[in-house]
Amino acid sequence: MKPATHLQTTRLILRPYRRADIRDIVRLIGAREIAATTLRIPHPYTEADARALLRKFAKEKPPTHFGIYLRGTGEYCGGVGLTIDKDHDRAEIGYWIGLPYWNRGIASEAAREVVRFGFETLGLNRIFATCYVGNGASAKILGKLGMKYEGCSRQHVKKWGQYKDVDNFGLLAGEWKAAQR
């Protein structure tokens, strides 16, 4: 069975990025508030950054990183994806939402669908995530996904010249399946 390239929820379409998305990506991801809560998003964020990201994601077979679009309007509002480690049947989930779309449940809805995709379609055994200590919004999303808190890694990453502690969360396929019953 060939994995779907587009995923849908009640309110969202998740699809691979296209070159036509670059302007919207730069506009939304370029906010300092977005970069401040993520490790891999630089600030300022340029068109060259977006082009490099799209080239990287274009190599994924099947696609595992998706733009998030509102079903009713087609508006681009963020990104969600899985970074796969095939040797261990696991993936790290990551997501971000543009500021105009915060506090609408979009990240939770998109991440829930990508977790389902990871376990049901890709056959993953484990999906995990980290967030900066103090990023309560992201920790809340991970909890809604059923992820368990697995501890804090002190000064685990360096962002803008400062070491940051990260909280670790994980979900196993068996736990996810049991919660679906």
N, C-alpha and C positions, 0 to 999 in steps of 0.2 A: 504494500500500500504506500503510495507516494504521499508524503506529508503536505498539508495545505500550505500555501504561501501567504494566505490571508486568514486572519482569525477575526471572529466577530463576537461581540457581547451585545447586551441589550442596547447600550448607548454608543458603542465604539466599534471602529474598524481598525485592526492592527495589520499593517502591511509593510513589506520591505520599502525602504526609501527609494526615491527617484531623484534624478538631477534637478527636476523642477521643484523639489522640496528645499533646496539649499537656502534660498532667501528666507523662508519661514524658519528653518532650523537656526540660522544665524541670529535672526531677530529674537526668537524666544530663548535660546540657550545662552545668548550673550549677556543676559542679566547677571550681575555680580552675585545676587542671591542664589542663583542656580549653581554657579561655580563654587560658591562657599560651602555648599552642602555635599559636594561630590569630589571624589579624588581625581578622576580622569578628565574632567572638563576644565580647560584652561580659561583664564580671563585676562585680556579680552579674547573673545572667540571670533575667529575670522572665517571668511569664505574658504580660504585654503584649508583650515581645520575641518570644515564640513565636507569638502571634496575628499580629503584624506579618509575621513570616517566612512563615507559612502563607498570608496574604493575597497576598504577593508571589509565592509559588510557585504559587498557584492560577491565576494569569494565564498561566502557561507553557503553550503549545500547540505541540508535545506537551510533556508533563512532562519536565523534565531534572534535577530534584532529587528525591531519593528518601529515604525512611526505610529503614533496614536492619533487617530482622526475621529471627530464626532460624526456619528452616523447620519444625523439629520442634515448637517451643513457641510460636511467634508473638511471642517476647520482642523488644521494641524495644531496639536496641543502638547506634544511631548514625545518621549521615547521610552521603550522598554525592551529588554532583551536578556538572553541567556548566553553566558560565555561558557562554552562546553569544554569539559575535560573528559575526552572519550576513554582514556585509560582507566578511569575510575567511575565511569557512568554517573558523573555529577556535573553540576553547573552552578555558576554564581549568577543570581538575578540582579539586575540593576534597572533603575528607572529614574526619570526626571519629568517634571511637568512645568510648563511655562507659567509664569506668575499670574496671568489673567485667568488661569484655570485651576488655581489652588483651591483647596477646601471644597471640592465638588465630588470627591470620591473617585476621581478618574484614575489616579495611580493604583488604588486598591482594585478597581475593576479590571484594569489592564494587566496588572501583575497576577491576579487570580487566573485570568485566561492563559497567560504564559506559563504559569505553574502547571495548569491542567495539560497544556500542550507538551510541556517537558516530561511529565510522568506518563501520560496516555500515548502520545505519538512518538516521542523520542526514546521512551523506555528508560529514563533516568532513574537512578536509585536515590539520589540526594540532590536537593537544591538548597543553596545557602546564600546568605547575604551578610554584609556588614553595613553599619552606619556609624557616623561619628557619635561619640558619647554626647548626649545633650540634644541630639536630633530626634526629639520626641515624635514628630510627625512621621518620620520614616519608621521608627520603632513600632509605632501604632499600626502602620500598614503591614509590617512583617508579622505582627501578632495576629492581625485579621486573616492572614494567609495560613495561619496554623503553625507558623514557625515557632520553634522553641528557642528561648534565650540560652546560649551556650557559653556565655562568659565575655569578659572584657580583655582585649589585647592592648596593653598599655604602650603608649607611644609607638604604635604599630606602623603608622604612615606619617609622611611629611607633606604638608600642604602649605604653600606660601611661606616656607621657611620655618614653620612650627610643627613640632611633633604632635600628633593627635592620637588619642585613645579611640579605639573602635569597639563597638558592641557586635558580637557574633550571634547569628541566628541560623537555624537549620531545620529542614523538614525532610523526612524520609518517605519514600514511595509508600511503604506500608502504613504509615501514619496518615498520609493524604488519602489513601484508598479507604481506610477505616472511617475517616471523617465524611466521606461521600455517601456512606450507607444511610 
